[in-house]
């Protein structure tokens, strides 16, 4: 089932809310109009009661009282919609106008004892007509009948007709207003969601060749600015990742192409004519070296792939870093002697981790430093425990200063700040990437600085249990 669009949802919500408001306002206006009419009718009824009261007060004698119907007719001239009924206290009907129609349950001929009025104002229908009236006890000037029961009613047909027409117009206006506000709500929602459609258009245009597109944050409303900023940041990360992936694919193809080309060339040369067993053996040894280079590259790539997916889980044992550094010095002794580079180590520290993995990480830093140190130079390894619960191991070597723009990418796979120099070392450009993965797997971090002819790589590892801290 297709879900409704956001524009439709906003339109329905706006239309429903506005309709509810209009209905409530219409109901309140209707009540106010009816109340106003009731107040007008009440004032008129009270005025007529005073008129009849004044007329009855003039009755002094039996003759006056006998002429009371004529006097009442004269007093009511010009009020055809008015009904008046007079009755004695015992319930005898004394006078009733031609339009007097009173419901017996609301206006009895005889008032209950002690109740001078019953009720104050009442409304009823008789046939096709509507009335509003009141009943009270009024004094007379005739001693033989000191009080009389008076019921007064007015026709409210004109009010009813007006209100019915008014109600029809009001509810038609409310319905039209609800439709209009819904239409305006749809227009407002469409215009309000225009930035979202622009974002959608940009998102649809994104491809491998158009990762540089960005949303214009300055033109968006404040509510969408964080979303657009996050979207632009995501595009920047994707563009950077795609560029790195493209560079990585190119470098990987190049790394595989060279040894494969060497193997194929050597094999073709060997097969071009008959050769002695020693010559074939030499070709096989050379091919074996190239295959070994390929195998190491594949192995390193598999290790990095596992690290990317969090599958590198180091074992835990107590490792003396100073001891590992000394053993690596012995391992690189021949390499150091060949390049006439000196090695120095200072400080002590222990961590919990995987011995082989950390040895490989330190070895990568050490071999990288030796390879980039000029003859007669000195590579220094320093170890120190920090009060923040970490142990820092730094490898520093003299050499050409690495430009600042290259430093953030030194740990990328196959990245070469100086391609020609790194080619001469025979490395594939994965050592520093592997080192970072190992350090990260141990919960640590690694950083590099290069200035004034000194390059320094520093690993920071959690000291673990049993750490002995010393000032740095």
C-alpha positions in Angstrom: 0.0 0.0 0.0 1.4 3.4 -1.0 1.9 5.7 1.9 0.5 9.3 1.5 3.0 12.0 0.6 4.3 14.5 3.1 2.5 17.3 1.2 -0.8 15.4 1.5 -0.2 14.8 5.2 0.5 18.4 5.9 -2.5 19.5 3.8 -4.8 17.1 5.7 -3.4 18.2 9.0 -3.7 21.9 8.2 -7.2 21.4 6.8 -8.4 19.3 9.7 -7.0 21.8 12.3 -8.5 24.8 10.5 -11.9 23.1 10.0 -12.0 22.3 13.7 -11.3 25.9 14.6 -13.9 27.2 12.1 -16.5 24.7 13.5 -15.9 25.7 17.1 -16.1 29.4 16.1 -19.3 28.8 14.1 -20.8 27.0 17.2 -19.8 29.9 19.5 -21.2 32.5 17.1 -24.5 30.6 16.9 -24.7 30.4 20.6 -23.9 34.2 20.9 -26.6 35.1 18.3 -29.2 32.9 20.0 -28.3 34.5 23.3 -28.6 37.9 21.8 -32.1 37.2 20.5 -33.1 35.7 23.9 -31.9 38.9 25.6 -33.9 41.1 23.2 -37.0 39.0 23.7 -36.5 39.1 27.5 -36.3 42.8 27.5 -39.5 43.0 25.4 -41.4 40.6 27.7 -40.4 42.6 30.8 -41.5 45.8 29.1 -44.9 44.3 28.3 -45.3 43.0 31.9 -44.7 46.5 33.1 -47.3 47.8 30.6 -49.9 45.4 31.8 -48.9 46.0 35.4 -49.5 49.8 34.9 -52.9 49.1 33.2 -54.1 46.9 36.0 -53.0 49.4 38.7 -55.6 51.8 37.3 -58.5 49.4 38.1 -60.2 50.8 41.2 -63.9 49.7 41.1 -65.9 46.7 39.8 -66.9 48.8 36.8 -63.2 49.5 36.0 -62.5 45.8 36.4 -65.4 44.9 34.1 -63.9 47.3 31.4 -60.5 45.7 31.8 -60.7 43.6 28.6 -61.3 46.7 26.5 -58.5 48.6 28.2 -56.1 45.7 27.6 -57.1 45.6 23.9 -56.4 49.3 23.7 -53.0 48.9 25.5 -52.0 46.1 23.1 -52.8 47.9 19.9 -49.8 47.9 17.6 -48.4 44.6 19.0 -49.9 41.9 16.9 -47.2 39.3 17.8 -47.8 39.8 21.5 -50.0 37.4 23.5 -51.4 38.2 27.0 -53.4 36.1 29.4 -54.8 37.1 32.8 -56.3 34.8 35.3 -57.5 35.1 38.9 -55.7 33.6 41.8 -58.2 30.7 41.8 -57.5 30.0 38.1 -60.5 31.8 36.6 -59.6 33.2 33.1 -60.0 37.0 33.1 -58.6 38.0 29.8 -56.8 36.4 26.8 -55.6 38.2 23.7 -56.3 36.7 20.3 -52.7 35.4 19.9 -52.4 34.0 23.4 -51.2 30.4 23.1 -49.6 29.1 26.3 -48.6 25.5 27.1 -50.5 24.3 30.2 -47.5 22.6 31.8 -45.4 25.8 31.6 -48.1 28.4 32.1 -51.0 27.1 34.4 -54.0 29.3 35.1 -53.2 29.1 38.8 -49.7 29.7 40.2 -48.4 27.3 42.8 -48.5 28.7 46.4 -45.5 30.8 47.2 -44.2 30.9 43.6 -44.9 34.3 42.1 -43.2 33.5 38.8 -43.0 30.2 37.0 -40.8 30.2 35.0 -38.9 33.4 34.3 -38.5 32.8 30.5 -39.7 29.8 28.5 -39.6 28.9 24.8 -42.1 26.6 22.9 -43.5 25.8 19.6 -47.2 25.7 18.7 -47.9 24.3 15.3 -45.6 26.0 12.9 -44.9 29.0 15.2 -42.4 29.6 17.9 -43.0 31.6 21.1 -41.0 32.9 24.1 -42.9 33.9 27.2 -43.0 34.5 31.0 -45.5 34.3 33.8 -45.8 36.3 37.0 -48.2 37.6 39.6 -49.0 41.3 39.3 -51.1 43.5 41.7 -54.3 45.3 40.7 -56.0 48.4 42.0 -59.3 46.6 42.6 -59.7 45.6 46.3 -61.9 42.6 45.4 -58.9 41.0 43.5 -55.7 42.4 44.8 -53.5 40.2 42.5 -53.8 38.4 39.1 -51.7 35.9 37.3 -50.2 37.3 34.2 -48.7 35.3 31.3 -47.1 37.3 28.4 -45.7 35.7 25.2 -44.1 37.1 22.0 -43.8 35.4 18.7 -40.2 34.7 17.7 -40.8 33.4 14.2 -38.8 36.2 12.7 -35.9 35.4 14.9 -36.1 31.7 14.1 -36.3 32.5 10.4 -33.3 34.8 10.6 -31.3 32.4 12.6 -32.0 29.5 10.3 -30.9 31.6 7.3 -27.9 32.8 9.3 -26.9 29.2 10.3 -27.2 28.0 6.7 -24.9 30.9 5.5 -22.6 30.3 8.5 -22.1 26.6 7.8 -21.8 27.1 4.1 -19.1 29.7 4.8 -17.4 27.4 7.2 -17.4 24.6 4.6 -16.0 27.0 1.9 -13.5 28.3 4.4 -12.3 24.8 5.2 -11.9 23.9 1.5 -10.1 27.2 0.9 -7.8 26.7 3.9 -7.1 23.1 2.8 -6.2 24.4 -0.7 -4.0 27.2 0.8 -2.5 24.6 3.0 -1.6 22.5 0.0 0.0 25.5 -1.7 1.9 26.4 1.5 3.1 22.8 2.0 4.3 22.6 -1.6 6.2 25.9 -1.3 7.5 25.0 2.1 8.8 21.6 0.9 10.5 23.1 -2.2 13.9 22.9 -0.4 13.3 19.2 0.2 12.6 18.7 -3.5 15.8 20.6 -4.3 17.7 18.3 -2.0 16.0 15.3 -3.7 17.1 16.6 -7.1 20.7 17.0 -5.9 20.6 13.5 -4.4 19.3 12.0 -7.7 22.1 13.7 -9.6 24.8 12.2 -7.5 27.0 9.7 -9.4 30.6 8.6 -9.4 31.4 11.6 -11.7 29.2 14.1 -9.8 30.2 13.7 -6.2 31.3 17.4 -6.1 27.7 18.7 -6.1 26.6 20.3 -2.8 23.4 21.8 -1.4 23.2 25.6 -1.0 22.9 25.8 2.8 22.5 29.6 2.8 19.2 29.4 0.9 17.5 26.8 3.1 15.3 27.5 6.2 16.8 27.0 9.6 14.9 23.7 10.1 16.6 22.1 7.1 20.1 23.6 7.6 21.4 20.8 9.9 20.1 18.2 7.4 21.7 19.9 4.4 24.9 20.4 6.3 25.0 16.7 7.2 24.2 15.8 3.6 27.0 17.9 2.3 29.4 16.4 4.8 28.3 12.9 3.8 29.0 13.9 0.1 32.4 15.2 1.1 33.2 11.9 2.8 31.9 9.9 -0.1 33.9 12.0 -2.5 37.1 11.5 -0.5 36.4 7.8 0.0 35.8 7.3 -3.7 39.0 9.2 -4.6 40.9 7.1 -2.2 39.3 3.9 -3.5 40.1 5.0 -7.1 43.7 5.7 -6.1 43.9 2.4 -4.2 42.6 0.4 -7.2 45.1 2.1 -9.5 48.0 1.4 -7.1 46.9 -2.1 -6.5 46.8 -2.8 -10.2 50.2 -1.3 -10.6 51.6 -3.3 -7.7 50.3 -6.5 -9.3 51.2 -5.6 -12.9 55.0 -5.1 -12.2 55.8 -8.6 -10.7 53.4 -10.3 -13.2 55.1 -8.6 -16.1 58.5 -9.6 -14.7 57.4 -13.2 -14.4 55.9 -13.3 -17.9 58.9 -11.6 -19.5 61.4 -13.9 -17.7 59.4 -16.9 -18.7 59.1 -15.8 -22.4 62.9 -15.2 -22.5 63.6 -18.6 -20.9 61.3 -20.4 -23.4 62.8 -18.5 -26.4 65.6 -21.1 -26.7 67.0 -24.1 -25.0 68.9 -23.4 -21.8 71.0 -25.3 -19.3 69.5 -26.5 -16.0 71.4 -23.7 -14.1 69.9 -21.0 -16.3 66.4 -22.4 -15.9 67.0 -22.6 -12.1 68.0 -18.9 -12.1 64.8 -17.9 -14.0 62.7 -19.9 -11.5 64.4 -18.3 -8.5 63.7 -14.9 -10.0 60.1 -15.8 -10.7 59.8 -17.1 -7.1 60.9 -13.7 -5.8 58.3 -11.9 -7.8 55.6 -14.5 -6.6 56.8 -14.0 -3.0 56.3 -10.2 -3.5 52.8 -10.8 -4.8 52.0 -13.2 -1.9 53.1 -10.6 0.7 51.0 -7.9 -1.0 47.9 -10.2 -1.0 48.5 -11.3 2.6 48.8 -7.6 3.7 45.6 -6.8 1.8 43.7 -9.6 3.5 45.0 -8.4 6.9 43.7 -4.8 6.1 40.4 -6.2 4.9 39.9 -8.0 8.2 40.9 -4.9 10.1 38.4 -2.8 8.2 35.6 -5.2 9.3 36.8 -5.5 12.9 37.9 -9.1 12.5 41.5 -8.5 13.8 41.2 -9.6 17.4 44.6 -9.5 19.2 45.4 -11.9 21.9 46.4 -10.4 25.3 49.7 -10.9 27.1 52.1 -8.7 28.9 54.6 -7.2 26.5 57.9 -5.4 27.4 58.2 -2.9 24.6 61.9 -2.1 25.3 62.7 -5.8 24.9 60.8 -6.0 21.6 62.7 -3.0 20.3 66.1 -4.5 21.2 65.2 -7.7 19.4 64.1 -5.8 16.3 67.4 -3.9 16.4 69.2 -7.2 16.2 66.9 -8.3 13.3 67.7 -5.2 11.3 71.4 -5.2 12.2 72.5 -6.2 8.7 70.2 -3.7 7.0 71.5 -1.0 9.4 75.1 -1.9 8.7 74.5 -1.8 4.9 73.0 1.7 5.1 75.5 2.9 7.8 72.7 4.0 10.1 72.8 4.1 13.9 70.0 2.9 16.2 69.3 4.2 19.7 66.6 3.2 22.2 65.6 4.9 25.4 62.9 4.4 28.0 60.8 1.5 29.2 57.1 0.5 29.1 54.8 -2.5 29.1 51.4 -3.0 27.5 48.8 -5.8 27.2 48.5 -7.0 23.6 49.4 -9.4 20.8 53.1 -9.8 20.7 53.4 -10.7 17.0 51.1 -7.9 15.8 52.8 -5.2 17.9 56.2 -6.5 16.8 55.1 -6.1 13.2 53.8 -2.6 13.8 57.0 -1.5 15.5 59.0 -3.2 12.8 57.2 -1.4 10.1 58.0 2.0 11.7 61.6 1.0 12.3 62.2 -0.3 8.7 60.5 2.8 7.3 62.7 5.1 9.4 65.9 3.2 8.5 65.0 3.3 4.8 64.5 7.1 4.8 67.5 8.0 6.9 70.6 9.1 5.0 74.0 7.5 5.6 75.5 8.5 8.9 72.1 9.3 10.4 70.6 8.0 13.6 67.2 6.5 14.2 65.9 7.0 17.8 63.2 4.9 19.5 61.8 6.3 22.8 59.3 4.7 25.1 57.6 6.4 28.0 54.5 5.7 30.2 52.1 8.6 30.7 49.9 9.5 33.6 46.8 9.1 31.4 47.2 5.3 31.5 48.9 5.0 28.1 52.4 4.1 26.9 53.9 6.0 24.0 56.5 4.6 21.6 58.0 7.1 19.2 60.3 6.4 16.2 62.2 9.4 15.0 64.6 9.7 12.1 66.4 12.6 10.3 65.7 13.1 6.6 63.8 15.2 4.2 60.9 17.1 5.8 57.5 15.7 4.6 55.2 18.5 3.4 52.2 19.0 5.7 49.7 18.2 3.0 51.1 14.6 2.8 51.1 13.9 6.5 47.3 13.1 6.9 47.5 10.5 4.1 50.7 8.7 5.0 48.7 5.9 6.6 46.6 5.4 3.4 47.2 2.2 1.4 49.7 2.5 -1.4 50.1 6.2 -0.7 53.6 7.6 -1.5 54.7 11.1 -0.5 57.8 10.4 -2.7 57.0 7.7 -5.2 60.5 7.5 -6.6 62.1 7.1 -3.3 59.6 4.5 -2.0 60.0 2.5 -5.2 63.7 2.2 -4.5 62.9 0.5 -1.2 60.9 -2.2 -2.8 57.9 -1.7 -0.5 54.3 -1.9 -1.6 53.1 1.1 0.5 51.0 -1.0 3.0 53.3 -1.0 6.0 52.0 2.2 7.6 48.4 1.2 6.9 48.9 -2.1 8.6 50.6 -0.4 11.5 47.6 1.9 12.0 45.2 -1.1 11.9 47.2 -2.9 14.5 47.4 0.1 16.8 43.6 0.7 16.4 42.9 -2.9 17.1 44.7 -2.5 20.4 42.6 0.5 21.3 45.4 3.0 20.6 46.3 5.8 18.2 49.2 6.8 16.0 50.3 10.2 14.7 53.1 11.6 12.6 54.9 14.9 12.6 57.7 16.2 10.3 59.6 19.5 10.6 63.1 20.8 10.6 64.4 17.6 8.9 63.0 15.3 11.6 60.1 12.9 11.1 58.5 11.3 14.1 55.9 8.5 14.3 54.3 8.1 17.7 52.1 5.2 18.9 49.9 5.6 22.0 48.8 2.3 23.5 46.7 1.5 26.7 49.1 0.4 29.4 46.7 -2.2 30.7 47.0 -3.9 34.1 50.2 -3.6 36.1 51.4 -0.5 34.4 54.2 1.5 36.1 54.0 5.1 35.3 57.0 7.4 34.9 57.1 11.1 34.0 57.6 11.8 30.4 
